[in-house]
Amino acid sequence: MHNDTRAIKRYIPASTFKIPNTLIALEERAIKDEYEIIKWDGKKRFYKPWNKNQNLQSAIAISCV
């Protein structure tokens, strides 16, 4: 089943880019594994859960770029 009307409408990719970017980062060894800690840069963001160190599991769960 498909929806022709929806299929022709353009949508922004939003968070879908996080999946291939994460896979590329792992493949290129920019990050060791899903447990590696990515240090917070210290800049305060409007969403408090982003304001701390992350690993891939925590970052994906809260949609932290």
N, CA, C and O atoms as a Maestro MAE file, in Angstrom:
{
 s_m_m2io_version
 :::
 2.0.0
}

f_m_ct {
 s_m_title
 :::
 protein
 m_atom[260] {
  # First column is atom index #
  i_m_mmod_type
  r_m_x_coord
  r_m_y_coord
  r_m_z_coord
  i_m_residue_number
  s_m_chain_name
  s_m_pdb_residue_name
  s_m_pdb_atom_name
  i_m_atomic_number
  :::
  1 25 0.841 -1.173 0.000 1 A "MET " " N  " 7
  2 3 0.000 0.000 0.000 1 A "MET " " CA " 6
  3 2 0.892 1.243 0.000 1 A "MET " " C  " 6
  4 15 1.926 1.258 0.668 1 A "MET " " O  " 8
  5 25 0.513 2.262 -0.724 2 A "HIS " " N  " 7
  6 3 1.279 3.498 -0.778 2 A "HIS " " CA " 6
  7 2 0.333 4.690 -0.850 2 A "HIS " " C  " 6
  8 15 -0.858 4.552 -1.132 2 A "HIS " " O  " 8
  9 25 0.900 5.862 -0.587 3 A "ASN " " N  " 7
  10 3 0.121 7.091 -0.573 3 A "ASN " " CA " 6
  11 2 0.764 8.039 -1.587 3 A "ASN " " C  " 6
  12 15 1.772 8.676 -1.281 3 A "ASN " " O  " 8
  13 25 0.199 8.135 -2.772 4 A "ASP " " N  " 7
  14 3 0.762 8.958 -3.841 4 A "ASP " " CA " 6
  15 2 0.883 10.427 -3.444 4 A "ASP " " C  " 6
  16 15 1.873 11.079 -3.776 4 A "ASP " " O  " 8
  17 25 -0.105 10.945 -2.746 5 A "THR " " N  " 7
  18 3 -0.071 12.352 -2.339 5 A "THR " " CA " 6
  19 2 1.115 12.613 -1.409 5 A "THR " " C  " 6
  20 15 1.846 13.587 -1.591 5 A "THR " " O  " 8
  21 25 1.301 11.756 -0.428 6 A "ARG " " N  " 7
  22 3 2.422 11.933 0.512 6 A "ARG " " CA " 6
  23 2 3.759 11.685 -0.182 6 A "ARG " " C  " 6
  24 15 4.756 12.328 0.144 6 A "ARG " " O  " 8
  25 25 3.782 10.776 -1.120 7 A "ALA " " N  " 7
  26 3 5.029 10.417 -1.795 7 A "ALA " " CA " 6
  27 2 5.619 11.581 -2.592 7 A "ALA " " C  " 6
  28 15 6.837 11.653 -2.753 7 A "ALA " " O  " 8
  29 25 4.792 12.481 -3.088 8 A "ILE " " N  " 7
  30 3 5.323 13.597 -3.880 8 A "ILE " " CA " 6
  31 2 5.675 14.818 -3.030 8 A "ILE " " C  " 6
  32 15 6.301 15.757 -3.521 8 A "ILE " " O  " 8
  33 25 5.275 14.806 -1.758 9 A "LYS " " N  " 7
  34 3 5.595 15.927 -0.872 9 A "LYS " " CA " 6
  35 2 7.023 15.760 -0.332 9 A "LYS " " C  " 6
  36 15 7.445 14.656 0.012 9 A "LYS " " O  " 8
  37 25 7.751 16.876 -0.268 10 A "ARG " " N  " 7
  38 3 9.116 16.848 0.251 10 A "ARG " " CA " 6
  39 2 9.112 17.043 1.763 10 A "ARG " " C  " 6
  40 15 8.339 17.835 2.303 10 A "ARG " " O  " 8
  41 25 9.984 16.309 2.425 11 A "TYR " " N  " 7
  42 3 10.148 16.418 3.865 11 A "TYR " " CA " 6
  43 2 11.631 16.591 4.177 11 A "TYR " " C  " 6
  44 15 12.489 16.083 3.454 11 A "TYR " " O  " 8
  45 25 11.926 17.314 5.262 12 A "ILE " " N  " 7
  46 3 13.323 17.428 5.685 12 A "ILE " " CA " 6
  47 2 13.766 16.087 6.267 12 A "ILE " " C  " 6
  48 15 12.936 15.350 6.800 12 A "ILE " " O  " 8
  49 25 15.047 15.757 6.177 13 A "PRO " " N  " 7
  50 3 15.502 14.464 6.683 13 A "PRO " " CA " 6
  51 2 15.513 14.378 8.205 13 A "PRO " " C  " 6
  52 15 15.527 13.279 8.759 13 A "PRO " " O  " 8
  53 25 15.506 15.525 8.889 14 A "ALA " " N  " 7
  54 3 15.496 15.572 10.355 14 A "ALA " " CA " 6
  55 2 16.568 14.649 10.933 14 A "ALA " " C  " 6
  56 15 17.727 14.713 10.523 14 A "ALA " " O  " 8
  57 25 16.200 13.812 11.860 15 A "SER " " N  " 7
  58 3 17.189 12.992 12.562 15 A "SER " " CA " 6
  59 2 17.631 11.747 11.799 15 A "SER " " C  " 6
  60 15 18.485 11.008 12.288 15 A "SER " " O  " 8
  61 25 17.083 11.496 10.632 16 A "THR " " N  " 7
  62 3 17.465 10.282 9.908 16 A "THR " " CA " 6
  63 2 18.939 10.297 9.511 16 A "THR " " C  " 6
  64 15 19.528 9.239 9.288 16 A "THR " " O  " 8
  65 25 19.544 11.490 9.419 17 A "PHE " " N  " 7
  66 3 20.955 11.560 9.052 17 A "PHE " " CA " 6
  67 2 21.854 11.016 10.146 17 A "PHE " " C  " 6
  68 15 23.001 10.662 9.874 17 A "PHE " " O  " 8
  69 25 21.368 10.941 11.365 18 A "LYS " " N  " 7
  70 3 22.189 10.454 12.483 18 A "LYS " " CA " 6
  71 2 22.588 8.986 12.297 18 A "LYS " " C  " 6
  72 15 23.669 8.576 12.720 18 A "LYS " " O  " 8
  73 25 21.728 8.210 11.673 19 A "ILE " " N  " 7
  74 3 22.015 6.782 11.502 19 A "ILE " " CA " 6
  75 2 23.206 6.569 10.572 19 A "ILE " " C  " 6
  76 15 24.174 5.930 10.986 19 A "ILE " " O  " 8
  77 25 23.186 7.075 9.327 20 A "PRO " " N  " 7
  78 3 24.360 6.857 8.479 20 A "PRO " " CA " 6
  79 2 25.611 7.561 9.016 20 A "PRO " " C  " 6
  80 15 26.714 7.027 8.897 20 A "PRO " " O  " 8
  81 25 25.452 8.752 9.605 21 A "ASN " " N  " 7
  82 3 26.630 9.434 10.162 21 A "ASN " " CA " 6
  83 2 27.265 8.632 11.285 21 A "ASN " " C  " 6
  84 15 28.490 8.597 11.401 21 A "ASN " " O  " 8
  85 25 26.459 7.994 12.106 22 A "THR " " N  " 7
  86 3 26.978 7.154 13.183 22 A "THR " " CA " 6
  87 2 27.705 5.947 12.613 22 A "THR " " C  " 6
  88 15 28.792 5.601 13.074 22 A "THR " " O  " 8
  89 25 27.119 5.311 11.623 23 A "LEU " " N  " 7
  90 3 27.767 4.150 10.999 23 A "LEU " " CA " 6
  91 2 29.083 4.544 10.335 23 A "LEU " " C  " 6
  92 15 30.063 3.803 10.419 23 A "LEU " " O  " 8
  93 25 29.115 5.689 9.684 24 A "ILE " " N  " 7
  94 3 30.349 6.174 9.058 24 A "ILE " " CA " 6
  95 2 31.402 6.438 10.119 24 A "ILE " " C  " 6
  96 15 32.561 6.060 9.945 24 A "ILE " " O  " 8
  97 25 31.017 7.082 11.220 25 A "ALA " " N  " 7
  98 3 31.962 7.369 12.302 25 A "ALA " " CA " 6
  99 2 32.553 6.087 12.871 25 A "ALA " " C  " 6
  100 15 33.743 6.040 13.182 25 A "ALA " " O  " 8
  101 25 31.748 5.059 13.010 26 A "LEU " " N  " 7
  102 3 32.245 3.769 13.514 26 A "LEU " " CA " 6
  103 2 33.153 3.096 12.481 26 A "LEU " " C  " 6
  104 15 34.222 2.587 12.820 26 A "LEU " " O  " 8
  105 25 32.720 3.098 11.232 27 A "GLU " " N  " 7
  106 3 33.515 2.459 10.177 27 A "GLU " " CA " 6
  107 2 34.871 3.142 9.993 27 A "GLU " " C  " 6
  108 15 35.887 2.478 9.787 27 A "GLU " " O  " 8
  109 25 34.877 4.459 10.069 28 A "GLU " " N  " 7
  110 3 36.118 5.223 9.884 28 A "GLU " " CA " 6
  111 2 36.934 5.338 11.172 28 A "GLU " " C  " 6
  112 15 37.988 5.974 11.201 28 A "GLU " " O  " 8
  113 25 36.438 4.724 12.212 29 A "ARG " " N  " 7
  114 3 37.099 4.711 13.521 29 A "ARG " " CA " 6
  115 2 37.293 6.105 14.113 29 A "ARG " " C  " 6
  116 15 38.250 6.354 14.847 29 A "ARG " " O  " 8
  117 25 36.369 7.009 13.783 30 A "ALA " " N  " 7
  118 3 36.354 8.325 14.419 30 A "ALA " " CA " 6
  119 2 35.905 8.171 15.872 30 A "ALA " " C  " 6
  120 15 36.221 8.995 16.730 30 A "ALA " " O  " 8
  121 25 35.171 7.107 16.120 31 A "ILE " " N  " 7
  122 3 34.769 6.727 17.470 31 A "ILE " " CA " 6
  123 2 35.000 5.223 17.586 31 A "ILE " " C  " 6
  124 15 34.710 4.463 16.662 31 A "ILE " " O  " 8
  125 25 35.524 4.811 18.731 32 A "LYS " " N  " 7
  126 3 35.940 3.412 18.905 32 A "LYS " " CA " 6
  127 2 34.761 2.443 18.880 32 A "LYS " " C  " 6
  128 15 34.776 1.461 18.139 32 A "LYS " " O  " 8
  129 25 33.749 2.718 19.682 33 A "ASP " " N  " 7
  130 3 32.580 1.845 19.779 33 A "ASP " " CA " 6
  131 2 31.439 2.604 20.457 33 A "ASP " " C  " 6
  132 15 31.560 3.792 20.757 33 A "ASP " " O  " 8
  133 25 30.344 1.908 20.689 34 A "GLU " " N  " 7
  134 3 29.164 2.559 21.253 34 A "GLU " " CA " 6
  135 2 29.341 2.990 22.703 34 A "GLU " " C  " 6
  136 15 28.510 3.721 23.243 34 A "GLU " " O  " 8
  137 25 30.419 2.539 23.333 35 A "TYR " " N  " 7
  138 3 30.655 2.867 24.744 35 A "TYR " " CA " 6
  139 2 31.625 4.034 24.934 35 A "TYR " " C  " 6
  140 15 31.753 4.556 26.041 35 A "TYR " " O  " 8
  141 25 32.302 4.444 23.875 36 A "GLU " " N  " 7
  142 3 33.259 5.542 24.009 36 A "GLU " " CA " 6
  143 2 32.534 6.814 24.455 36 A "GLU " " C  " 6
  144 15 31.472 7.158 23.936 36 A "GLU " " O  " 8
  145 25 33.125 7.491 25.413 37 A "ILE " " N  " 7
  146 3 32.541 8.732 25.917 37 A "ILE " " CA " 6
  147 2 32.941 9.889 25.002 37 A "ILE " " C  " 6
  148 15 34.117 10.085 24.694 37 A "ILE " " O  " 8
  149 25 31.942 10.641 24.583 38 A "ILE " " N  " 7
  150 3 32.148 11.834 23.773 38 A "ILE " " CA " 6
  151 2 31.983 13.012 24.724 38 A "ILE " " C  " 6
  152 15 30.900 13.245 25.261 38 A "ILE " " O  " 8
  153 25 33.055 13.742 24.920 39 A "LYS " " N  " 7
  154 3 33.061 14.835 25.893 39 A "LYS " " CA " 6
  155 2 32.150 15.976 25.451 39 A "LYS " " C  " 6
  156 15 32.139 16.371 24.285 39 A "LYS " " O  " 8
  157 25 31.395 16.489 26.403 40 A "TRP " " N  " 7
  158 3 30.548 17.658 26.180 40 A "TRP " " CA " 6
  159 2 31.449 18.872 25.993 40 A "TRP " " C  " 6
  160 15 32.441 19.022 26.707 40 A "TRP " " O  " 8
  161 25 31.118 19.730 25.052 41 A "ASP " " N  " 7
  162 3 31.953 20.899 24.757 41 A "ASP " " CA " 6
  163 2 31.749 22.056 25.728 41 A "ASP " " C  " 6
  164 15 32.412 23.085 25.601 41 A "ASP " " O  " 8
  165 25 30.861 21.913 26.677 42 A "GLY " " N  " 7
  166 3 30.650 22.942 27.687 42 A "GLY " " CA " 6
  167 2 29.681 24.039 27.292 42 A "GLY " " C  " 6
  168 15 29.357 24.900 28.110 42 A "GLY " " O  " 8
  169 25 29.213 24.025 26.052 43 A "LYS " " N  " 7
  170 3 28.247 25.034 25.609 43 A "LYS " " CA " 6
  171 2 26.847 24.635 26.078 43 A "LYS " " C  " 6
  172 15 26.394 23.519 25.821 43 A "LYS " " O  " 8
  173 25 26.177 25.539 26.758 44 A "LYS " " N  " 7
  174 3 24.825 25.255 27.264 44 A "LYS " " CA " 6
  175 2 23.829 25.237 26.108 44 A "LYS " " C  " 6
  176 15 23.736 26.193 25.339 44 A "LYS " " O  " 8
  177 25 23.093 24.143 25.999 45 A "ARG " " N  " 7
  178 3 22.024 24.014 25.005 45 A "ARG " " CA " 6
  179 2 20.680 24.180 25.708 45 A "ARG " " C  " 6
  180 15 20.594 24.053 26.929 45 A "ARG " " O  " 8
  181 25 19.639 24.462 24.938 46 A "PHE " " N  " 7
  182 3 18.315 24.682 25.516 46 A "PHE " " CA " 6
  183 2 17.723 23.418 26.122 46 A "PHE " " C  " 6
  184 15 16.864 23.499 27.001 46 A "PHE " " O  " 8
  185 25 18.169 22.251 25.665 47 A "TYR " " N  " 7
  186 3 17.659 20.968 26.153 47 A "TYR " " CA " 6
  187 2 18.687 20.395 27.122 47 A "TYR " " C  " 6
  188 15 19.737 19.911 26.698 47 A "TYR " " O  " 8
  189 25 18.392 20.445 28.414 48 A "LYS " " N  " 7
  190 3 19.362 20.108 29.456 48 A "LYS " " CA " 6
  191 2 20.029 18.734 29.311 48 A "LYS " " C  " 6
  192 15 21.221 18.625 29.599 48 A "LYS " " O  " 8
  193 25 19.321 17.682 28.878 49 A "PRO " " N  " 7
  194 3 19.995 16.385 28.748 49 A "PRO " " CA " 6
  195 2 21.185 16.393 27.782 49 A "PRO " " C  " 6
  196 15 22.041 15.512 27.866 49 A "PRO " " O  " 8
  197 25 21.258 17.360 26.875 50 A "TRP " " N  " 7
  198 3 22.390 17.455 25.945 50 A "TRP " " CA " 6
  199 2 23.634 18.014 26.620 50 A "TRP " " C  " 6
  200 15 24.735 17.876 26.086 50 A "TRP " " O  " 8
  201 25 23.484 18.637 27.772 51 A "ASN " " N  " 7
  202 3 24.576 19.336 28.434 51 A "ASN " " CA " 6
  203 2 25.390 18.415 29.342 51 A "ASN " " C  " 6
  204 15 25.531 18.674 30.537 51 A "ASN " " O  " 8
  205 25 25.912 17.358 28.772 52 A "LYS " " N  " 7
  206 3 26.752 16.417 29.521 52 A "LYS " " CA " 6
  207 2 27.486 15.521 28.536 52 A "LYS " " C  " 6
  208 15 27.176 15.509 27.345 52 A "LYS " " O  " 8
  209 25 28.453 14.777 29.035 53 A "ASN " " N  " 7
  210 3 29.148 13.797 28.204 53 A "ASN " " CA " 6
  211 2 28.139 12.759 27.720 53 A "ASN " " C  " 6
  212 15 27.153 12.474 28.401 53 A "ASN " " O  " 8
  213 25 28.393 12.201 26.545 54 A "GLN " " N  " 7
  214 3 27.487 11.211 25.959 54 A "GLN " " CA " 6
  215 2 28.283 10.017 25.444 54 A "GLN " " C  " 6
  216 15 29.491 10.109 25.223 54 A "GLN " " O  " 8
  217 25 27.599 8.908 25.258 55 A "ASN " " N  " 7
  218 3 28.093 7.820 24.423 55 A "ASN " " CA " 6
  219 2 27.028 7.627 23.346 55 A "ASN " " C  " 6
  220 15 26.008 8.315 23.378 55 A "ASN " " O  " 8
  221 25 27.226 6.734 22.416 56 A "LEU " " N  " 7
  222 3 26.244 6.603 21.324 56 A "LEU " " CA " 6
  223 2 24.865 6.228 21.849 56 A "LEU " " C  " 6
  224 15 23.857 6.729 21.350 56 A "LEU " " O  " 8
  225 25 24.808 5.361 22.841 57 A "GLN " " N  " 7
  226 3 23.518 4.947 23.372 57 A "GLN " " CA " 6
  227 2 22.749 6.123 23.977 57 A "GLN " " C  " 6
  228 15 21.566 6.305 23.692 57 A "GLN " " O  " 8
  229 25 23.414 6.911 24.804 58 A "SER " " N  " 7
  230 3 22.706 8.030 25.438 58 A "SER " " CA " 6
  231 2 22.395 9.126 24.407 58 A "SER " " C  " 6
  232 15 21.328 9.738 24.464 58 A "SER " " O  " 8
  233 25 23.304 9.374 23.478 59 A "ALA " " N  " 7
  234 3 23.089 10.432 22.487 59 A "ALA " " CA " 6
  235 2 21.910 10.120 21.569 59 A "ALA " " C  " 6
  236 15 21.095 10.997 21.284 59 A "ALA " " O  " 8
  237 25 21.818 8.900 21.116 60 A "ILE " " N  " 7
  238 3 20.723 8.527 20.220 60 A "ILE " " CA " 6
  239 2 19.392 8.560 20.978 60 A "ILE " " C  " 6
  240 15 18.376 8.986 20.429 60 A "ILE " " O  " 8
  241 25 19.397 8.115 22.221 61 A "ALA " " N  " 7
  242 3 18.161 8.080 23.010 61 A "ALA " " CA " 6
  243 2 17.566 9.478 23.201 61 A "ALA " " C  " 6
  244 15 16.346 9.623 23.273 61 A "ALA " " O  " 8
  245 25 18.415 10.505 23.285 62 A "ILE " " N  " 7
  246 3 17.910 11.874 23.502 62 A "ILE " " CA " 6
  247 2 18.079 12.755 22.275 62 A "ILE " " C  " 6
  248 15 17.905 13.971 22.352 62 A "ILE " " O  " 8
  249 25 18.419 12.145 21.143 63 A "SER " " N  " 7
  250 3 18.569 12.852 19.877 63 A "SER " " CA " 6
  251 2 19.612 13.975 19.947 63 A "SER " " C  " 6
  252 15 19.396 15.082 19.453 63 A "SER " " O  " 8
  253 25 20.730 13.659 20.568 64 A "CYS " " N  " 7
  254 3 21.823 14.626 20.719 64 A "CYS " " CA " 6
  255 2 22.788 14.470 19.545 64 A "CYS " " C  " 6
  256 15 23.277 13.375 19.265 64 A "CYS " " O  " 8
  257 25 23.047 15.567 18.875 65 A "VAL " " N  " 7
  258 3 23.934 15.517 17.712 65 A "VAL " " CA " 6
  259 2 25.381 15.531 18.173 65 A "VAL " " C  " 6
  260 15 26.292 15.494 17.347 65 A "VAL " " O  " 8
  :::
 }
 m_bond[259] {
  # First column is bond index #
  i_m_from
  i_m_to
  i_m_order
  :::
  1 1 2 1
  2 2 3 1
  3 3 4 2
  4 3 5 1
  5 5 6 1
  6 6 7 1
  7 7 8 2
  8 7 9 1
  9 9 10 1
  10 10 11 1
  11 11 12 2
  12 11 13 1
  13 13 14 1
  14 14 15 1
  15 15 16 2
  16 15 17 1
  17 17 18 1
  18 18 19 1
  19 19 20 2
  20 19 21 1
  21 21 22 1
  22 22 23 1
  23 23 24 2
  24 23 25 1
  25 25 26 1
  26 26 27 1
  27 27 28 2
  28 27 29 1
  29 29 30 1
  30 30 31 1
  31 31 32 2
  32 31 33 1
  33 33 34 1
  34 34 35 1
  35 35 36 2
  36 35 37 1
  37 37 38 1
  38 38 39 1
  39 39 40 2
  40 39 41 1
  41 41 42 1
  42 42 43 1
  43 43 44 2
  44 43 45 1
  45 45 46 1
  46 46 47 1
  47 47 48 2
  48 47 49 1
  49 49 50 1
  50 50 51 1
  51 51 52 2
  52 51 53 1
  53 53 54 1
  54 54 55 1
  55 55 56 2
  56 55 57 1
  57 57 58 1
  58 58 59 1
  59 59 60 2
  60 59 61 1
  61 61 62 1
  62 62 63 1
  63 63 64 2
  64 63 65 1
  65 65 66 1
  66 66 67 1
  67 67 68 2
  68 67 69 1
  69 69 70 1
  70 70 71 1
  71 71 72 2
  72 71 73 1
  73 73 74 1
  74 74 75 1
  75 75 76 2
  76 75 77 1
  77 77 78 1
  78 78 79 1
  79 79 80 2
  80 79 81 1
  81 81 82 1
  82 82 83 1
  83 83 84 2
  84 83 85 1
  85 85 86 1
  86 86 87 1
  87 87 88 2
  88 87 89 1
  89 89 90 1
  90 90 91 1
  91 91 92 2
  92 91 93 1
  93 93 94 1
  94 94 95 1
  95 95 96 2
  96 95 97 1
  97 97 98 1
  98 98 99 1
  99 99 100 2
  100 99 101 1
  101 101 102 1
  102 102 103 1
  103 103 104 2
  104 103 105 1
  105 105 106 1
  106 106 107 1
  107 107 108 2
  108 107 109 1
  109 109 110 1
  110 110 111 1
  111 111 112 2
  112 111 113 1
  113 113 114 1
  114 114 115 1
  115 115 116 2
  116 115 117 1
  117 117 118 1
  118 118 119 1
  119 119 120 2
  120 119 121 1
  121 121 122 1
  122 122 123 1
  123 123 124 2
  124 123 125 1
  125 125 126 1
  126 126 127 1
  127 127 128 2
  128 127 129 1
  129 129 130 1
  130 130 131 1
  131 131 132 2
  132 131 133 1
  133 133 134 1
  134 134 135 1
  135 135 136 2
  136 135 137 1
  137 137 138 1
  138 138 139 1
  139 139 140 2
  140 139 141 1
  141 141 142 1
  142 142 143 1
  143 143 144 2
  144 143 145 1
  145 145 146 1
  146 146 147 1
  147 147 148 2
  148 147 149 1
  149 149 150 1
  150 150 151 1
  151 151 152 2
  152 151 153 1
  153 153 154 1
  154 154 155 1
  155 155 156 2
  156 155 157 1
  157 157 158 1
  158 158 159 1
  159 159 160 2
  160 159 161 1
  161 161 162 1
  162 162 163 1
  163 163 164 2
  164 163 165 1
  165 165 166 1
  166 166 167 1
  167 167 168 2
  168 167 169 1
  169 169 170 1
  170 170 171 1
  171 171 172 2
  172 171 173 1
  173 173 174 1
  174 174 175 1
  175 175 176 2
  176 175 177 1
  177 177 178 1
  178 178 179 1
  179 179 180 2
  180 179 181 1
  181 181 182 1
  182 182 183 1
  183 183 184 2
  184 183 185 1
  185 185 186 1
  186 186 187 1
  187 187 188 2
  188 187 189 1
  189 189 190 1
  190 190 191 1
  191 191 192 2
  192 191 193 1
  193 193 194 1
  194 194 195 1
  195 195 196 2
  196 195 197 1
  197 197 198 1
  198 198 199 1
  199 199 200 2
  200 199 201 1
  201 201 202 1
  202 202 203 1
  203 203 204 2
  204 203 205 1
  205 205 206 1
  206 206 207 1
  207 207 208 2
  208 207 209 1
  209 209 210 1
  210 210 211 1
  211 211 212 2
  212 211 213 1
  213 213 214 1
  214 214 215 1
  215 215 216 2
  216 215 217 1
  217 217 218 1
  218 218 219 1
  219 219 220 2
  220 219 221 1
  221 221 222 1
  222 222 223 1
  223 223 224 2
  224 223 225 1
  225 225 226 1
  226 226 227 1
  227 227 228 2
  228 227 229 1
  229 229 230 1
  230 230 231 1
  231 231 232 2
  232 231 233 1
  233 233 234 1
  234 234 235 1
  235 235 236 2
  236 235 237 1
  237 237 238 1
  238 238 239 1
  239 239 240 2
  240 239 241 1
  241 241 242 1
  242 242 243 1
  243 243 244 2
  244 243 245 1
  245 245 246 1
  246 246 247 1
  247 247 248 2
  248 247 249 1
  249 249 250 1
  250 250 251 1
  251 251 252 2
  252 251 253 1
  253 253 254 1
  254 254 255 1
  255 255 256 2
  256 255 257 1
  257 257 258 1
  258 258 259 1
  259 259 260 2
  :::
 }
}
